């Protein structure tokens, strides 16, 4: 049970500004993901919360009290590393016991805690094994158990799923979410994988170059990206962007529709003359790659676009010429110079 | 078609000597044996042959005057050696000196590694200074230590007088000199000290390699799990270092137990034979007194023990490593 807060947090390594002035405040029991490409400073942020790095400036607060300057072992922050960092020479049981023994928890209490956590994570069978005899998924559970067993105020996860095989990753994601729902521990979850961040988190902070570009629910980030970076980073395939005068118009692939499908009372923000280059079958949907030959805006000519169609068989074929439009209410508007979102078409008109 | 088939056949036809040599060298077995040959020959002629000669000598009545090994005397030399009091003193000293050196090496190397694995200003300089004892010629360092431990001019004694430990008013006064090398136990301790000083750099480098291979995340995890310095050292670092520590112990033990020069240069085994060790005594008996048979017997005495210890230690280390 804790609220994590960062205020004007900075970390400079020489001339590199890894974290360059960050503010955020978590809700109690929230799963807050920090999403960003590698080198965005997200790991540095996480290490400062855990106490492994000292901030250059700014403050980190838990429940309103600063934790800066407190060594990691006195912070009640449990971190799970990407590699899980299990102690290889002792059994799973001893690994889980380690933080309890370090905190001088009485022995009977230790036993009760270990029973409780092994029950929740269903790892009773693994207790006497060495970490070298665990699979990726099992290692992850043991690492979670070791983090949970000490009743931390905060969880800090560093890409905990990225070392798992792709097949079990979505299952592990589900298990992690239900575990956190049950324990209600505030969690900071660092990842570069937007599927993980959007699928798992209550709110996501998009980070790049040491700054948070936007913080919001997955829905908010997708539907209303605050700037061009977020627009281009969130969504796969990314948003199509067209320049028109001093603004940039963005359209999600699924919002590029055939002209014939546009309802009569809806105005089109974009009108593109597209040559279809090829189509990609992704099971539940088709991705349509095309080359813009003309239309509105004129600057779109020569650009490549990606549209998404959720049909059993696509109505378009490679080599075909077609007219694609974007309904006005689904287009996104950004200021070309600042890259910031404009609130809507009204602004563009004014 | 037929032209194509005959192509590889023609390529295999006898070529020049150079080409055939190159072809032979490409075969792994030929090249491998060739590369191994110098090392194998070295071991056979400079380790194997002397070892067999030593065994033969130890079971003969050979002397420097009559070095023939024709007369087989069985284990007489071993029996004769064991009946001398000096043998037991030398055996005791060898064991004590080796044990104490190994123990201090393990403790000091662990401490040194904890220091050298951290970042601090002037680390390079510290590293260089630290390696000096290993790089220094034995004779030079022995002369240095002879002066430092001299019975009349020892700067160590002088310092002890100045800080009030020795001297007329001192804690352990009134004498002004410790006579480090002139007393049995101080002599042995001095040898342990010099041996430790000389072999610590090697042991530290071995252990440091192991220390640096511990993933940083594991150490950070220990911090986060609430472990302090000593818990991290004893529960996380030392278990990971166990295999390299065993190797370091083995190297140090084998180096020290066969080491003649430190005792020879510092005390020459004296006073009397009170600081005598087995290899030096073997040398004095076998070479200086000319009794080749007894000298070889002394030198071989520890061989089975050392061999067994080495095998056990290496097995243990490799098992730990596999975990």
Interface residues (C-beta under 8 A of the other chain):
Chain A: X50 X51 X52 X71 X72 X73 X74 X77 X78 X79 X81 X82 X83 X85 X87 X88 X89 X90 X98 X99 X101 X102 X103 X130 X132 X146 X150
Chain B: X215 X217 X218 X220 X221 X222 X223 X224 X225 X226 X227 X228 X231 X235 X236 X239 X240 X242 X323
